[in-house]
Amino acid sequence: MAVPGTALYIPAVPPVREAVYRRRALAVGLGLAFAGVVAVAFVTWRGARERTSSELFDRRVQTALVTTLRELEPRGLELDPSDERRAGERTLTEAEVAALVPALRATLLGAGTFVYDPDCFYRAAPNRNEPYAWPEHPRGTWTSATNSDGAREDHELGARELDAFVLVAGDSQTEGMCDNADTFCTRLEAELATAGRPRIEVYDTGLSGYTFQNYVGVLRRHLDRAPAVFVTVFYGGNDFVEAVRLEHVLRREPQPPSPSGYDALLARAHAAAKSAFSQGVNQWLYFRAHPDEAAFAAAAARAACDEIAATCAERGIPWIAVYLPTPLELTRAPWRDLRARLRDELGLADEDERRIADLVDGLLASARERGATVVDLRPVLSVAEQRCFWSELHLDLDGHALVAKTLAPELLRALEHRTATEDAARDEHGGLAR
C-alpha cells in the first residue's frame, strides 16, 4: 500500500472488491493528475503572459544581489586531474558554467533561458518567444524572442542574400528590453538601407550578463561566418564587476573575502536602489570594498581588447568599440537626481564614481590603441532631448533609435573601408598573377 503523498494512494479493501476499487482509484488518480497538469500549464502560461516590468526588474536586481554575495566566496571550482586542458587555457566546461550562472538561469527569465556554449560559456536558448507587460511601452508590452541560433533576431541567419554580415556583441542593453524590431541592431539595418545599403545583416548576439570575455567568445564563435565588421558594445553599469567575477573563475581561484558589514550594505543598497543596483550601484560598492580589484578588472579589459584586436587584424575585420554609459553617468535629469539620492543614501563619494570613470577611459584607450574605431555615447546621451532609458535603466525605444542613428555613419565607413581593402587585395593579387 502506497503512502499518501508519495504515489497513487489506494486504501485497503476487501479482496473481492479490490480490483474494482483499484480501477476506480486509478481512474480518479489519472483524472486528478491530468487536471493538475492542465492547471500547472495554465498557471505557467498565464504567468508567462502576465510577466510585468516590475517582476523583471526584481529578478534582475535579485540576480545581481545573489551573484554578488556568491562571488565573495570560493566557488569550489577545482581542476579535474583527468582534464587534459592546458594550464591557463581559458575555457569552462558545462559543469563549471552551470556552477557560475545558476542564479541567472533560475531567477532572470525562468528555466530554459540559457544553453551552454564552449566559446561564449553560455548563450540564449533558441526559439524563445516570451511576452512582457511593460507599462512604459507605447503598446504596454514587448516580446523577448530568439532565432534557432539564440540571437535576438526574428529571422534565421542566411534567410536572405547579403552584401555583408555585421556581428554585434553586448550585454542586456544590446539584447534589448523591447521587440527585436526596435533594437538598435535592427534599426541600424534600416539606417543602412536608407543610405543605400539594404542587404546588410546587423546580427544581435547581446545577452544579459555578458562581459568582456563573453564578447571575445562571440567573435570566436562566429568567425566561420566571416563578419565584415565586429561591433562590441561595452556597458559602464556592470561590465567591469562581471568581468572580475568571470576572470577569477577562469583562473580557478576564489574572489577576495568581503569586508565586515559588506553583505548588510548590499542588502541596504538593493532596497534603496532597486533596478539601479545592477546597473551601476553594485559595481561602485564592489570596487570601493575591493579597490585592488579595479586593476584586475582593467587587466581583464585589456586582455579582451588584445584578443579582439589580434583576431580582427588577422581576418581583416574592422572593429568598432562602442561605449554605452549607465544612466547614472549622465548629467541630465532624472538620472542626475537619482544618482544624487543614491549617493546620499549609500554614502557614495566622488572617488567611487571616478574609479569607474578611470576604468572606462582605460578601456577605450586600450581599444583605440589597438586600432578600433571608438564611439563614446556619453556626450550623445547626455544632450539627447529624450530620456533614452526606461525607468529600470535599460535603453528605451528612443534610446535604441538614437544609438542606431549615431552608429550608422561609423558602420558605413567601416564597410566602405573593408570593401576598399578587399578590392585593393584583389588588384594586388591579380597584378602578381600577371
N, C-alpha and C positions, 0 to 999 in steps of 0.2 A: 504494500500500500504506500503510495507516494505521500510525502509530507506536504501539507498545504503551502503554497508559495514557491515550491521548488519544481513542480511538474504538474501535469494534469492530475488533480486530486479526485480519487474515486473512493467513496466511503465503503465500509464493509457491508455486505448484503447477504441474504440467504443464498446458497448455491444455486437454487433453481432459477432465481430471477437475476442472478449476477450478470449474465450476458446481456439481458435487456437493459439493465441499469448502465452497464459499461457502454453499450451503443448510444443510449440517451446522453450519458455524461460526455462521451466523445463528441457527439453532435453539438451539445451545448458548448463544450470547450472550444471546438473548432469555430463555432459561431462567434463566441466571445473573442477568440484570437483574431478572427477576421475583422470584427468590429474594432478591436484595438489597433490593428494595422491601419485601417481606414482612418481612425481618429488621429493616430500619430501622423499619418500622411497629411491629413487636413491641417492639423496644427502646424506641421512643418511648412506646408505650402502657404498657410496664412501668415506664419511668421516671416517667411521669405518675402511675401507680397507686401507685408506691412513693416518691413525694416525701416527705421526712421533715421534721419540725420543725427539726432541726439544719441541713438543707440550706437551708431557707427563712431561718433565722437568718443563715447565712453569706452568702446572697445579699443580704439587706438590709444587712448590715454592709459587704460589699464595694461595694454600690451607693453607700452614704454615703461610703465612703472614696474611690471613684473620682470621684464628683461633687465632693467637697470638693477633691481635688487639681486637678481641671479648673477649678474656679471661681476658682482663684488665677491663672489665665492668661487673656489676651484670647481671646475666643471667635471672633474673626474675623467677627463679625456686622456687615455693612455695609448701609447703606440702598441699595436698588436705585434708581438715578436715574429709572427708569420707574415707580416705585411712586408712585401718586397719593395715598397716605395722608397726612393732615396731620401735620406735625411734632408730636411729642408724643402722637399717637394710640396708645392702649395696646392694641395688637393685635399678634399674631405670625402670620406666615404658616406654612403647614405645614412648609416647609423650615426655618424658624427654630426651630419646635418640635422638629423632628427633630434639629437641632443641640443642642438643650437637653437632651433626655431619652434619647439613645441608650443610655446606660449603664443607665438604668432599664429600658428596653424589653428590653435584651439580658440583663440579669442578675437582674431581680427575680423574675418568674414565668415567663419564657420568651416566645418570639415570640407576637405576637397579643394581648398584654396590653392595649395602649392603641390608641386611634384619635384622630386629630386632631379638635379641636373649636374653632371660632373664638371662642367665648365663654370656655370654661374652659381653652383651649390644648390640653388632651388630656383624654380620659375613658376609662373602662374599655371594653374591647371587648365587643360584645354577645354574649349567649348562651354565655357561658363556663360550664364545669362541670368543675372540677378538684379532685380529692380530695387530701388531705394526711394522711399518717401523723403522728399527734400524740400521743406517749406520755402527756402530762399530761391529755388529754381523757378523760372517762369512757368513751367508746367507742373511744378510741385513734385517731380520725380525724375530720376535718371536711372540708367541701367549699366551695370558693370558686365561687359561681355568680352570674351576672348575667342580667337580662332583656334584651329586644331594645334597650332604651334604655341599657344598660350600668350600670344601677343594681343594687345588691345586694338584689334582690328576686326571689322565686320566681314572681311573677305579673306580668302586664302592667298598666301604669297604665291605668285605665278598665275593668278587668275586673269591677269590682263598683261598685254605686251608692254614692256617698259623700256624707257631710254636709260634709266638709272635707278639704282636701289640705294636709298639713303637710310642708314641704320642709326637709330636713336636709342641711347641708354639713359636711364634716370631712375628716380625713386617714385614714390606715390604722387608727387607733384606732376611728373611726366605721365604716369599712368592715368591720372585724371579722375577727379570726383565729378564726372559728367559722362554723357554718352560719348561713344567713340567719335561720332561725327563732330563733336565740339572740342576735342583735344587739340592742342596746338600742333600736333603732328598732322592730323587730318586737315586742319586749317592751313598749314604750310603747303600742303598739296594744292589747295585752292588758290593760295597766293602765287604759287609757281605756275599754275595753269593760266592765271590772269596775265602773267608775264610771258606767256608763250611756251611754257614747258609743261604740257598736260600729262605727260607719261612718266612722271617721277613718283616712285613709291617712297614715302617717308614712314618708316616702319617703327611703330611704338612698342618697345620692349620694357617700358618703365614698369616698376613694381615696388610696392610698399616694402620698406626695409632694406632696399638695395643701397650700396655704398661703393666706395672706390674699387674694392676688389671684385665686386659683382660686375661693375662696368667693364673691367678688363675681361671677365668671363663672357660677357655679352659679345664683345668684339671677337674673341676667340671662337665662340660657338657659331658665329655667322660668317666666318672668313670664306667658307666654301661658296657663299652666295655672292662673293665679290662686291662688297659695298663700294659705291662710288665716293661716298663721304661718310665719315663717322662723327656723330654728334653726341657729346656727353653733357648732360645737364646736372651739374653739381648743385646740391641744395645746402644752404647755410644753416638750416634749422637742426639737422641731426646727422649729416654725413660723417662728421669727424668722430663723434662719440660712437656711432655704429661701426666705423672703420676700426676703432681701437678694440672693441669687443671681438670683432671678427679676426683681427690680426693676432690677438692673444690665442684664439682658438687655433688658427693656422700654425702657430708656433708651439701648440700643445703645452701651454702654460696658463696658470690662473692669472686673473687680474689682481691688482693690489687690493688689500682689505680696505673696507670702508672705515673712515674715522668715526669716533664716537658721536652719536647723535645724528649721523647722516641719514639713516633709514627714516627716522622721525621727520627730518627735514623734507625728504622726498614725499612722504605721505602728506605733509602740510602743503607742499608745492603742488601736488596732484589735486588737492581740494581747492586751492586758490586759483590755479592756472587753467584747469580744465584742458581743453584741446591744445592750448599753448604749451602745456607741459612737454608734449612730444615734439613740438615744433620750435623748440629753442631753449626753453627753461631747463629741461633736463640736462642739456648739453652745457649750459652755463654752470649749473650746480656741480656736474661731474668734474669739469676741469678746475673749478675752484677747490674742490675737495682733493683732487689728484693733479696738481699743477705739472708734475713731471710727465704726465700722460699726454700733455699738449705736444711735446716734442715727439712722442711716439706716434700721435695722430699725423703730425706733419711729415714724418718719415714714411708712413703708410701712403699718404697722398703723393709724395714724390715718387715712391716706388711704382704706384699705379700710373702716374704720368710717364715714367720711364718706359714701362712696358707698352702702354698705348702708343706712345710716340715711335718706339722702335718697330712695332708691328705695322703701324700705318706707313712709316717710311719704307719698310721692306716691300710693302704691297702697293706703294704709290697712292695711298688713300689720304686725301686731305682730312685734317682733324679740326673740328670746331668745338672748343671748350666753352660752355655756357655757364655763367654763374647766376643762379636764381636765389635771391635772398629770402629769408623768412620775413614775414610782415613785421616782426619785432625789430628788424633792422631799419625799417623805413621811417622817414622823418615826418610823415603826414598823419593826420588824424584819420581813423580812430586808432591806428596801430601805435602811434607815439603815446597816446593816452593809456593804452593797455600796457605798454612797456613800463611806463612810469608807475602805474599801480602795482605791477608785479615786483618791480624793484623795491618799492616801499614795503610791501607785504613780506617779501622774502629776504630783504637785506642785501640785495644785489648791488654791486658797485660798478663804477666806470671800468675798473680793471677787468671785471668778468666779461663785459662786452668787448673790451679792447683785445682780450686774449683770443676770442673767436675771430675778430676782425683781422688780427695778425695771421691767424691760420688761413683765412680766406685769401688774404693778399699773397701769402706764400704759395698757396695752391695755384693761383692764377699766374704768378711769376714763373712757377715751375712749368706750367703748360705753355706759356708764351716762349720761354727759353728753349723749349723742345719743339718749337715750330707750329704750335697750334694757333689758330685764329681764336682770340679770346673775346667773348661777348659778355660784358658785365651788365646785368639787368638792374642793378641797384639804382642808378640815376633814372632809368626809364620808368621804373615803377614808383619812384619817389615823386615824380612830377605828373604822373598819369591823372587824368580827370576822374577816372573811375576808381572804385575801391580795389578791384582786381583780385580780391580774395574773398572766399566765403567767410562767415563768422568763425568757422572752425579752423581757418588759416590755410586751407588749400586754395590754389588758383580757382577763381570762378570763371564764368563764361567770358567776361570781359578780359580777364587776365590771360586766358588761353589765346584769345584773339590778338591781344597786344603782343604777347610773346611771338606768335606766328608772324605778325607784321614786322617785328624787329629782326627776326632771324632770316626772313625771306631774302633780303639783299645779300647777306653773307653766304647763304646757301647757294644762291645763283652764282656768285663769284667763285665759290669753291667748285661747283660743277663745271663752270667755264674753264677754270684752271686745269681741272682733271682732263677735260676734253682736249685742251691745247697741249697738255703734256703727252697724252696718248697719240695725238696727231704728229707731234714732233718725233716721238719714238718710232712711229711707223715710217716717217720720212727718212729718218736716220738709218733704219734697218733696210729700207728699200735702196737707199744710196749705197750702202755697203754691199748689198746683194748685187748691184750692177757693177 
